[in-house]
Amino acid sequence: MAYFLTWCSCYFIVFTSFSVSGGLLGDVLDTATKPVSSASDTATASQTLSKLGTYIPAYLEVAQKIASSFVPEPQSIPPINQSLQWGPGSKDRDSIRPFHVRFSDEMVKDLLYRINHRRKIRPSLQGSGNHYGPNSALVKQVLDHWSQKYDFKERAKKLNRHPQYITNVNGLDIHYIHVQPSGNKRVVPILLIHSVESNSLQFSNLIDHMIESGGDFEFEIIAADMPGFGYSQATNKQGLYEYHIAVILNNLMQRLGHSQYFVHAEGCGTFVACAMGVLYPDTIQGFHSGFPVSILPKTLIKYGLGAIFPSAFGISEKDEKKMYPLLKKTVLFLLKNLSYLIEYATRPDQVGIGLDESPTALAAWFIQVYTFGANGRGQNLNPPDGNIFKNYDIDDILDYLTVVWDQQSATTSARFIKELVDFKDEVNFDMYLSPDYVPFVANKRNDDILFESNDLIKDKFPNLVQSNTIDGGHFADITNPEGVADSIRSGVVAMENYEGRSNNKLTHKKKRHHHHNSGNENSSGYNPNENRSILPANENNSGLLGK
């Protein structure tokens, strides 16, 4: 409601102020609609717009004061319990267990039976494409591929190409990929955080490109499933907010021996990473985001006023085309295509129960999300096939659907959004309003669901050190992993060299700590085997993890 009032106050101030300022709004509209037939007309237009520009700062200041009265910026974040338990825990709490993805014959047999014995899908309306939801022909095509062409054993083998582990953190078994470099260059640890429509395994293609050698350093990559996603255990308690997940992921990194590290996040994972930057500013050496947006009240006001006078807010002509017209490019698009998040935010179990029960529903639900989240954005809704097979390797999407089905995690992952927007929790709300001062790199995508200029992004991330725009949509980490990897690599260099923050360059060249019982310590003094047992892989390390 506060954000709704902010938008209302923004537009009320803009239009009423223009009206009482000597008819300036009328002059602007006349200038915009009147044909320019002479040099004098051009001069008049220039003078009118210039006059308008002088009023903008005053309007903005008043609007921000009104917005601040609704949602004042927090002065500080109270201490957060770092050891709060969200699950039953484990007798081998500190152990690190090797993990392998395995799609059991029983699970596959049941899944194929459900797909092959599904009811006939009611046909889509003629010429409707995917505007009413996923086209019936597309859903059938995806289900047929899943049941007839998707090789479960080969795909599981491919998903296991990067080492994976499970360890219990804050009472929950957390699954993560851990790729350690094999060369002798300086090691830079980085944590990858996925979005709500994803899991850590969907970073596999990105990791392939990140481990390619380049520059004077190599990445040590940790990609973790958030609780309730992928193969990480879900909590049975309410109130697992994004800042609690930030604590869990930081505790994981501490267990792996990293007191300082970088973070990359996609989609809603950005909010978790942002909370990490607020809570651990000396630990997070830099934040690279694939969804760089600010939703602070003052940003929303600038976004609205920028529709009238974009140059006053540092919005270039190129950015303007991606952001405006505001109603069409942003408001209506988000309302039309992100309605599924409203369901997640209000009654996640209502939709999750159906998705966990029916592979047809599961495929239809997420195919729609991936359709508008690719190159072309809303244009993909026009053709019946949604350009899905053009924009993606369909097996990559089916990898995700298979893991969700195997772990029955549609419900538990949807609850993330419910907790994310639960503003009854004051700390949760304060996290939204708190600037994140760690060095920041914005990796924008040409066809993302939301696009902001750098000046707007700086409201939330004042230390923006680099910004780039690559081809792709919201899921560019899947469709353009090379572009994202290049941005991460160059972004880390920029953040390490950022003069606005001293002593942020990781200069240690440490030995690789491996997950086996070698007993060798690395140069930082961390012994991965000290006080923690490394359990061998077994059949119990794959499958349902206490969901």
Sequence and secondary structure as in RCSB ss.txt:
>XXXX:A:sequence
MAYFLTWCSCYFIVFTSFSVSGGLLGDVLDTATKPVSSASDTATASQTLSKLGTYIPAYLEVAQKIASSFVPEPQ
SIPPINQSLQWGPGSKDRDSIRPFHVRFSDEMVKDLLYRINHRRKIRPSLQGSGNHYGPNSALVKQVLDHWSQKY
DFKERAKKLNRHPQYITNVNGLDIHYIHVQPSGNKRVVPILLIHSVESNSLQFSNLIDHMIESGGDFEFEIIAAD
MPGFGYSQATNKQGLYEYHIAVILNNLMQRLGHSQYFVHAEGCGTFVACAMGVLYPDTIQGFHSGFPVSILPKTL
IKYGLGAIFPSAFGISEKDEKKMYPLLKKTVLFLLKNLSYLIEYATRPDQVGIGLDESPTALAAWFIQVYTFGAN
GRGQNLNPPDGNIFKNYDIDDILDYLTVVWDQQSATTSARFIKELVDFKDEVNFDMYLSPDYVPFVANKRNDDIL
FESNDLIKDKFPNLVQSNTIDGGHFADITNPEGVADSIRSGVVAMENYEGRSNNKLTHKKKRHHHHNSGNENSSG
YNPNENRSILPANENNSGLLGK
>XXXX:A:secstr
 HHHHHHHHHHHHHHHHHHHTTTHHHHHHHHHHS   SHHHHHHHHHHHHHHHHHHHHHHHHHHHHHHHHS   S
      TT   S   TTTT EEEE     HHHHHHHHHHHHT        TT TTTTSS HHHHHHHHHHHHHT 
 HHHHHHHHTSS EEEEEETTEEEEEEEE   SSSEEEEEEEE  TT  GGGGHHHHHHHTS BTTEEEEEEEE 
 TTSTTS   SSS   HHHHHHHHHHHHHHTT SSEEEEE TTHHHHHHHHHHH TTTEEEEEESS     HHHH
HHHHHHTT GGGGT  HHHHHHH SHIIIIIIHHHHH HHHHHHHH HHHHHHHHHH HHHHHHHHHHHHHHTST
TGGGGGSSTTTTHHHHS HHHHHHHHHHHHHHT HHHHHHHHHHHT TTSHHHHHHHHS   S EEEEEEEE SS
   HHHHHHH TTEEEEEEEEEETTHHHH HHHHHHHHHHHHHHHHT TTSSS           SSTT    TTS
  TTTT  B    GGGSS    
